[in-house]
Amino acid sequence: MIYKVLYQESELDNPRREFTKSLYVDADSSIEVREEVEKNTKYHIEFIQELDEKHLEYEQKDPSYKLTEF
């Protein structure tokens, strides 16, 4: 399953929508995604969303779409 992770690059800054970034991870559960992101980055996770088939298809049309591997 592919998950979209919305995050801020720094835990020290106040979260602001303008600075929210996203990455995409293939994992079995959102718990696994959270563990991997927390273990491998210093990002402040705002939200983890499981992408259904249509949403994933939409996201893949964006040129910046890239599956992140840890």
MDTraj code that builds the backbone (N, CA, C; nanometers):
import mdtraj as md
import numpy as np

residues = "MET ILE TYR LYS VAL LEU TYR GLN GLU SER GLU LEU ASP ASN PRO ARG ARG GLU PHE THR LYS SER LEU TYR VAL ASP ALA ASP SER SER ILE GLU VAL ARG GLU GLU VAL GLU LYS ASN THR LYS TYR HIS ILE GLU PHE ILE GLN GLU LEU ASP GLU LYS HIS LEU GLU TYR GLU GLN LYS ASP PRO SER TYR LYS LEU THR GLU PHE".split()
xyz = np.array([
    [0.0852, -0.1169, 0.0000],
    [0.0000, 0.0000, 0.0000],
    [0.0902, 0.1238, 0.0000],
    [0.0483, 0.2258, -0.0722],
    [0.1236, 0.3514, -0.0785],
    [0.0592, 0.4518, 0.0172],
    [0.1452, 0.5180, 0.0942],
    [0.1002, 0.6187, 0.1899],
    [0.1636, 0.7535, 0.1546],
    [0.0857, 0.8585, 0.1735],
    [0.1341, 0.9950, 0.1565],
    [0.1577, 1.0521, 0.2950],
    [0.2774, 1.1041, 0.3165],
    [0.3139, 1.1614, 0.4457],
    [0.3297, 1.3115, 0.4286],
    [0.2510, 1.3874, 0.5029],
    [0.2641, 1.5331, 0.5048],
    [0.3494, 1.5697, 0.6254],
    [0.4492, 1.6540, 0.6040],
    [0.5433, 1.6821, 0.7122],
    [0.6018, 1.8225, 0.7019],
    [0.6609, 1.8640, 0.8127],
    [0.7423, 1.9846, 0.8192],
    [0.8867, 1.9369, 0.8357],
    [0.9813, 2.0071, 0.7761],
    [1.1202, 1.9623, 0.7828],
    [1.1812, 1.9743, 0.9214],
    [1.1317, 2.0661, 1.0025],
    [1.1893, 2.0871, 1.1348],
    [1.0817, 2.0754, 1.2430],
    [1.1167, 2.0077, 1.3496],
    [1.0255, 1.9980, 1.4638],
    [1.0231, 2.1273, 1.5442],
    [1.1214, 2.2121, 1.5236],
    [1.1334, 2.3344, 1.6027],
    [1.0462, 2.4479, 1.5507],
    [1.0145, 2.4462, 1.4217],
    [0.9330, 2.5527, 1.3635],
    [0.7846, 2.5251, 1.3870],
    [0.7083, 2.6333, 1.3955],
    [0.5633, 2.6180, 1.4016],
    [0.5145, 2.5675, 1.2660],
    [0.4285, 2.4656, 1.2668],
    [0.3770, 2.4151, 1.1385],
    [0.2988, 2.5228, 1.0638],
    [0.3327, 2.5394, 0.9369],
    [0.2605, 2.6331, 0.8512],
    [0.2342, 2.5646, 0.7190],
    [0.1161, 2.5820, 0.6718],
    [0.0729, 2.5150, 0.5492],
    [0.1670, 2.5421, 0.4322],
    [0.2182, 2.6626, 0.4245],
    [0.3059, 2.7006, 0.3137],
    [0.4336, 2.6168, 0.3095],
    [0.4731, 2.5632, 0.4235],
    [0.5978, 2.4877, 0.4312],
    [0.5762, 2.3372, 0.4422],
    [0.4522, 2.2933, 0.4336],
    [0.4235, 2.1506, 0.4406],
    [0.4713, 2.0830, 0.3129],
    [0.5426, 1.9736, 0.3298],
    [0.5926, 1.8958, 0.2170],
    [0.5335, 1.7560, 0.2249],
    [0.5529, 1.6790, 0.1195],
    [0.4988, 1.5434, 0.1202],
    [0.5998, 1.4455, 0.0628],
    [0.5858, 1.3221, 0.1078],
    [0.6619, 1.2124, 0.0515],
    [0.5713, 1.0906, 0.0464],
    [0.6106, 0.9938, -0.0334],
    [0.5284, 0.8753, -0.0562],
    [0.6093, 0.7524, -0.0188],
    [0.5453, 0.6626, 0.0575],
    [0.6139, 0.5447, 0.1083],
    [0.5282, 0.4213, 0.0828],
    [0.5927, 0.3135, 0.0394],
    [0.5256, 0.1849, 0.0224],
    [0.5483, 0.1046, 0.1503],
    [0.4402, 0.0688, 0.2192],
    [0.4510, -0.0035, 0.3458],
    [0.3230, -0.0813, 0.3709],
    [0.3282, -0.1690, 0.4723],
    [0.2128, -0.2513, 0.5072],
    [0.1120, -0.1789, 0.5953],
    [0.1576, -0.0745, 0.6680],
    [0.0671, -0.0033, 0.7582],
    [0.1186, 0.1379, 0.7829],
    [0.0295, 0.2228, 0.8311],
    [0.0703, 0.3599, 0.8643],
    [0.1658, 0.3611, 0.9835],
    [0.1537, 0.2624, 1.0697],
    [0.2453, 0.2510, 1.1840],
    [0.3874, 0.2277, 1.1339],
    [0.4014, 0.1396, 1.0369],
    [0.5324, 0.1123, 0.9779],
    [0.5889, 0.2378, 0.9106],
    [0.5037, 0.3116, 0.8429],
    [0.5465, 0.4361, 0.7781],
    [0.5986, 0.5338, 0.8822],
    [0.5210, 0.5554, 0.9891],
    [0.5628, 0.6482, 1.0948],
    [0.6968, 0.6062, 1.1550],
    [0.7123, 0.4783, 1.1839],
    [0.8376, 0.4291, 1.2427],
    [0.9563, 0.4553, 1.1507],
    [0.9400, 0.4278, 1.0206],
    [1.0496, 0.4472, 0.9257],
    [1.0855, 0.5943, 0.9091],
    [0.9846, 0.6797, 0.8982],
    [1.0121, 0.8228, 0.8820],
    [1.0789, 0.8775, 1.0075],
    [1.0291, 0.8410, 1.1244],
    [1.0883, 0.8899, 1.2495],
    [1.2300, 0.8376, 1.2693],
    [1.2545, 0.7154, 1.2281],
    [1.3869, 0.6550, 1.2449],
    [1.4895, 0.7164, 1.1496],
    [1.4475, 0.7555, 1.0298],
    [1.5405, 0.7978, 0.9258],
    [1.5452, 0.9470, 0.8975],
    [1.4585, 1.0247, 0.9616],
    [1.4565, 1.1698, 0.9374],
    [1.4330, 1.2442, 1.0685],
    [1.4413, 1.3755, 1.0591],
    [1.4072, 1.4626, 1.1717],
    [1.2769, 1.5367, 1.1428],
    [1.1987, 1.4869, 1.0486],
    [1.0747, 1.5522, 1.0075],
    [0.9692, 1.5473, 1.1168],
    [0.8862, 1.6504, 1.1184],
    [0.7696, 1.6552, 1.2057],
    [0.6495, 1.6107, 1.1221],
    [0.5999, 1.4914, 1.1470],
    [0.4896, 1.4358, 1.0690],
    [0.3593, 1.5015, 1.1099],
    [0.2868, 1.5523, 1.0116],
    [0.1557, 1.6119, 1.0365],
    [0.0433, 1.5115, 1.0133],
    [0.0572, 1.4322, 0.9057],
    [-0.0524, 1.3433, 0.8682],
    [-0.0004, 1.2322, 0.7781],
    [-0.0534, 1.1124, 0.7961],
    [-0.0221, 0.9991, 0.7091],
    [-0.1529, 0.9510, 0.6490],
    [-0.1562, 0.9464, 0.5169],
    [-0.2792, 0.9116, 0.4459],
    [-0.2557, 0.7915, 0.3545],
    [-0.3396, 0.6900, 0.3710],
    [-0.3359, 0.5754, 0.2804],
    [-0.4031, 0.6176, 0.1501],
    [-0.3355, 0.5944, 0.0381],
    [-0.3897, 0.6368, -0.0903],
    [-0.4648, 0.5224, -0.1575],
    [-0.5895, 0.5496, -0.1930],
    [-0.6630, 0.4495, -0.2700],
    [-0.6166, 0.4580, -0.4162],
    [-0.6665, 0.3703, -0.4976],
    [-0.6191, 0.3588, -0.6357],
    [-0.6339, 0.4884, -0.7149],
    [-0.7487, 0.5535, -0.7052],
    [-0.7725, 0.6766, -0.7814],
    [-0.6871, 0.7923, -0.7305],
    [-0.6725, 0.8017, -0.6007],
    [-0.5908, 0.9093, -0.5444],
    [-0.4441, 0.8886, -0.5827],
    [-0.3969, 0.7655, -0.5774],
    [-0.2594, 0.7362, -0.6161],
    [-0.2374, 0.7708, -0.7630],
    [-0.3310, 0.7358, -0.8463],
    [-0.3225, 0.7672, -0.9891],
    [-0.3093, 0.9185, -1.0093],
    [-0.3877, 0.9953, -0.9354],
    [-0.3813, 1.1416, -0.9417],
    [-0.2446, 1.1925, -0.8967],
    [-0.1960, 1.1421, -0.7837],
    [-0.0667, 1.1865, -0.7295],
    [0.0479, 1.1543, -0.8259],
    [0.0402, 1.0412, -0.8939],
    [0.1464, 0.9997, -0.9851],
    [0.1567, 1.0889, -1.1080],
    [0.0554, 1.1657, -1.1370],
    [0.0590, 1.2589, -1.2501],
    [0.1468, 1.3804, -1.2210],
    [0.1699, 1.4086, -1.0951],
    [0.2540, 1.5214, -1.0560],
    [0.4006, 1.4862, -1.0863],
    [0.4731, 1.5737, -1.1561],
    [0.6129, 1.5441, -1.1899],
    [0.7037, 1.5255, -1.0672],
    [0.6642, 1.5791, -0.9541],
    [0.7471, 1.5654, -0.8333],
    [0.7191, 1.4360, -0.7569],
    [0.6241, 1.3547, -0.8039],
    [0.5921, 1.2285, -0.7375],
    [0.7141, 1.1364, -0.7430],
    [0.7511, 1.0850, -0.6258],
    [0.8638, 0.9932, -0.6172],
    [0.8438, 0.9075, -0.4942],
    [0.8565, 0.7786, -0.5088],
    [0.8421, 0.6869, -0.3967],
    [0.9701, 0.6910, -0.3144],
    [0.9585, 0.7172, -0.1847],
    [1.0729, 0.7252, -0.0960],
    [1.1035, 0.5877, -0.0373],
    [1.2303, 0.5508, -0.0400],
    [1.2726, 0.4237, 0.0188],
    [1.3690, 0.4532, 0.1324],
    [1.3485, 0.3814, 0.2418],
    [1.4375, 0.3985, 0.3580],
    [1.5269, 0.2775, 0.3728],
])
top = md.Topology()
chain = top.add_chain()
for i, resn in enumerate(residues, 1):
    res = top.add_residue(resn, chain, resSeq=i)
    for name in ("N", "CA", "C"):
        top.add_atom(name, md.element.get_by_symbol(name[0]), res)
traj = md.Trajectory(xyz[None], top)
